[in-house]
């Protein structure tokens, strides 16, 4: 009887251990951090046999242009980008220490990996989107500029949208140079997108091109926020 009890207990331990090591569904999962004023972070997490097999990280500017860490002017950023993936694999979680000299980037990558692991989990939350603020960008207009948006989401509802125009030389259009129609159209767009909780705002009079570009940018941000 004691031997039988021991074998049952051992079996339970093995089941628990197997379950623990098979915490995630196999596959490749991509996710984004919250977007700050100057950057956003991205992670691609590879799950094999229920475990983190590899992690690739990237970082993008507020213009949604990728930073080239192999050539970046601030060496600690490149060092952190090269090293942090192995830390996630070693920890088998997103619960790692930030890397000295790249605190903000590390925190963003940690959040992105956390979100990727939520996507990989057999049990996902009921929400369609993560709560947070996500960057999105439009296509490039014929005159060389494009729109970037920060879309804030709470409980699957759009609660705020901020917009900036990126010019052909990747500079930002100074708000002091906004003319009245542009500013008014932006305000009308934000109001309608929030009220309708949508990236499909009807064309705003006198701003057909801008409306279309902002719809694309907001949808791009929502795509980065999606859980399912």
C-alpha positions as CSV (number, residue, x, y, z in Angstrom):
1,X,0.0,0.0,0.0
2,X,2.8,2.4,0.9
3,X,4.6,1.6,-2.4
4,X,1.3,2.3,-4.3
5,X,0.9,5.6,-2.5
6,X,4.5,6.5,-3.3
7,X,4.0,5.7,-7.0
8,X,0.8,7.7,-7.1
9,X,2.5,10.7,-5.5
10,X,5.5,10.3,-7.9
11,X,3.0,10.3,-10.8
12,X,1.4,13.5,-9.5
13,X,4.8,15.2,-9.2
14,X,5.6,14.2,-12.8
15,X,2.3,15.5,-14.1
16,X,2.9,18.8,-12.3
17,X,6.4,19.1,-13.6
18,X,5.4,18.3,-17.1
19,X,2.6,20.9,-16.9
20,X,5.0,23.5,-15.6
21,X,7.5,22.9,-18.4
22,X,4.7,23.0,-21.0
23,X,3.5,26.4,-19.9
24,X,3.1,27.8,-23.4
25,X,1.8,26.7,-26.8
26,X,4.6,26.0,-29.3
27,X,4.9,28.7,-32.0
28,X,6.3,32.1,-32.7
29,X,4.7,35.1,-30.9
30,X,5.3,38.8,-31.6
31,X,4.3,41.7,-29.3
32,X,5.0,45.3,-28.6
33,X,5.6,47.4,-25.5
34,X,3.7,50.6,-24.6
35,X,4.9,53.4,-26.8
36,X,6.7,56.2,-25.1
37,X,7.3,59.7,-26.4
38,X,10.5,58.7,-28.2
39,X,10.4,54.9,-28.7
40,X,8.6,51.6,-28.6
41,X,10.0,48.1,-28.2
42,X,9.2,44.8,-30.0
43,X,9.9,41.1,-29.1
44,X,9.6,37.9,-31.1
45,X,9.4,34.9,-28.8
46,X,10.0,31.3,-30.1
47,X,8.3,28.6,-28.0
48,X,9.4,25.0,-28.4
49,X,8.2,22.1,-26.3
50,X,6.4,24.5,-24.1
51,X,9.5,26.5,-23.3
52,X,11.2,29.8,-24.4
53,X,13.7,28.7,-27.0
54,X,14.8,32.1,-28.3
55,X,13.9,35.8,-28.1
56,X,14.7,38.5,-30.7
57,X,14.2,42.1,-29.7
58,X,14.0,45.3,-31.7
59,X,13.4,49.0,-30.9
60,X,11.8,51.7,-33.0
61,X,11.8,55.5,-32.8
62,X,8.8,57.7,-32.4
63,X,8.7,57.9,-36.2
64,X,8.4,54.1,-36.3
65,X,11.8,53.7,-37.8
66,X,13.9,50.8,-36.5
67,X,17.1,51.6,-34.6
68,X,20.1,49.8,-36.0
69,X,21.8,48.6,-32.8
70,X,24.8,47.3,-34.8
71,X,25.6,50.9,-35.7
72,X,23.9,52.8,-32.9
73,X,25.8,55.8,-31.4
74,X,25.1,54.7,-27.8
75,X,27.0,51.4,-27.2
76,X,25.0,50.2,-24.1
77,X,21.9,50.0,-26.2
78,X,23.5,47.6,-28.7
79,X,25.0,45.5,-25.9
80,X,21.6,45.2,-24.2
81,X,19.9,44.3,-27.5
82,X,22.5,41.5,-28.0
83,X,22.3,40.1,-24.5
84,X,18.8,40.4,-23.3
85,X,17.3,37.6,-25.4
86,X,19.5,35.0,-23.7
87,X,18.4,36.3,-20.3
88,X,14.8,35.5,-21.1
89,X,15.7,32.0,-22.2
90,X,17.7,31.5,-19.1
91,X,14.9,32.7,-16.8
92,X,12.2,31.0,-18.8
93,X,10.0,34.0,-18.1
94,X,9.9,37.8,-18.7
95,X,10.9,38.3,-15.0
96,X,14.5,39.4,-15.5
97,X,16.6,42.3,-14.3
98,X,16.9,45.4,-16.5
99,X,20.3,45.8,-18.2
100,X,22.4,48.6,-16.8
101,X,22.8,51.5,-19.2
102,X,19.6,50.6,-21.1
103,X,16.9,50.8,-18.5
104,X,14.1,52.1,-20.6
105,X,14.8,49.8,-23.5
106,X,15.0,46.8,-21.2
107,X,11.7,47.7,-19.5
108,X,10.1,47.9,-22.9
109,X,11.5,44.5,-24.0
110,X,10.4,42.9,-20.8
111,X,6.8,44.2,-21.3
112,X,6.9,43.1,-24.9
113,X,8.0,39.6,-23.9
114,X,5.3,39.5,-21.2
115,X,2.7,40.2,-23.8
116,X,4.1,37.7,-26.2
117,X,3.9,35.0,-23.5
118,X,0.3,36.0,-22.9
119,X,-0.4,35.3,-26.6
120,X,1.4,31.9,-26.2
121,X,-0.6,30.9,-23.1
122,X,-3.3,28.3,-23.5
123,X,-5.5,30.5,-21.4
124,X,-5.8,34.0,-22.8
125,X,-7.7,37.0,-21.3
126,X,-11.1,37.8,-22.6
127,X,-10.0,41.2,-24.0
128,X,-9.2,41.6,-27.7
129,X,-6.5,44.2,-27.0
130,X,-3.9,44.8,-24.3
131,X,-4.4,47.9,-22.3
132,X,-1.7,50.5,-23.1
133,X,-0.5,53.0,-25.7
134,X,0.6,51.7,-29.1
135,X,2.3,53.4,-32.1
136,X,1.0,53.1,-35.6
137,X,1.9,54.7,-38.9
138,X,0.2,55.5,-42.2
139,X,1.4,54.9,-45.7
140,X,3.7,57.6,-47.2
141,X,1.8,60.4,-49.0
142,X,2.8,61.5,-52.5
143,X,4.6,64.5,-51.0
144,X,6.8,62.3,-48.9
145,X,5.3,62.7,-45.4
146,X,3.3,60.2,-43.2
147,X,1.3,60.3,-40.0
148,X,2.2,58.5,-36.8
149,X,-0.3,58.0,-34.0
150,X,-0.2,57.0,-30.3
151,X,-3.4,55.1,-29.6
152,X,-4.3,54.5,-26.0
153,X,-6.6,51.5,-25.2
154,X,-8.4,50.6,-22.0
155,X,-10.8,47.6,-21.7
156,X,-10.9,47.4,-25.5
157,X,-11.9,51.0,-25.9
158,X,-9.9,53.7,-27.6
159,X,-9.5,56.4,-24.9
160,X,-6.9,58.8,-26.6
161,X,-5.1,59.4,-29.8
162,X,-2.1,61.7,-30.4
163,X,-0.9,62.5,-33.9
164,X,2.4,63.7,-35.4
165,X,3.4,64.3,-39.0
166,X,6.8,62.9,-40.1
167,X,8.2,64.8,-43.0
168,X,10.3,63.4,-45.9
169,X,13.6,64.1,-44.1
170,X,12.2,62.3,-41.0
171,X,11.8,65.6,-39.1
172,X,8.6,66.3,-37.3
173,X,6.2,69.0,-38.5
174,X,6.4,71.7,-35.8
175,X,2.9,72.2,-34.2
176,X,3.5,75.9,-34.7
177,X,3.3,75.3,-38.4
178,X,-0.1,73.6,-38.3
179,X,-2.6,75.5,-40.3
180,X,-6.2,75.8,-39.2
181,X,-7.7,73.1,-41.5
182,X,-5.1,70.5,-40.5
183,X,-5.5,71.1,-36.8
184,X,-9.3,71.2,-37.0
185,X,-9.4,68.0,-39.1
186,X,-7.1,66.2,-36.6
187,X,-9.3,67.2,-33.7
188,X,-12.4,66.1,-35.6
189,X,-10.8,62.8,-36.4
190,X,-9.7,62.0,-32.8
191,X,-13.2,62.9,-31.5
192,X,-14.9,60.6,-34.0
193,X,-12.5,57.7,-33.6
194,X,-12.8,57.7,-29.8
195,X,-16.6,58.1,-30.0
196,X,-17.0,55.3,-32.4
197,X,-14.1,53.2,-31.0
198,X,-13.0,52.7,-34.6
199,X,-10.2,53.0,-37.1
200,X,-12.7,53.6,-39.9
201,X,-13.7,57.2,-39.5
202,X,-15.9,58.6,-42.3
203,X,-14.2,61.1,-44.5
204,X,-13.8,64.5,-42.8
205,X,-14.9,67.3,-45.1
206,X,-11.8,69.0,-46.6
207,X,-9.5,66.3,-45.3
208,X,-10.0,63.2,-47.4
209,X,-6.3,62.3,-47.6
210,X,-5.7,62.9,-44.0
211,X,-8.7,60.9,-42.9
212,X,-7.5,57.9,-44.9
213,X,-4.0,58.1,-43.6
214,X,-5.1,58.3,-40.0
215,X,-7.4,55.4,-40.5
216,X,-4.5,53.3,-41.7
217,X,-2.2,54.5,-38.8
218,X,-4.8,53.8,-36.1
219,X,-5.5,50.4,-37.5
220,X,-1.8,49.7,-37.5
221,X,-1.6,50.7,-33.8
222,X,-4.6,48.4,-33.0
223,X,-2.8,45.5,-34.8
224,X,0.1,46.0,-32.5
225,X,-2.2,45.9,-29.5
226,X,-4.1,42.8,-30.4
227,X,-4.0,39.7,-28.1
228,X,-5.9,37.1,-30.0
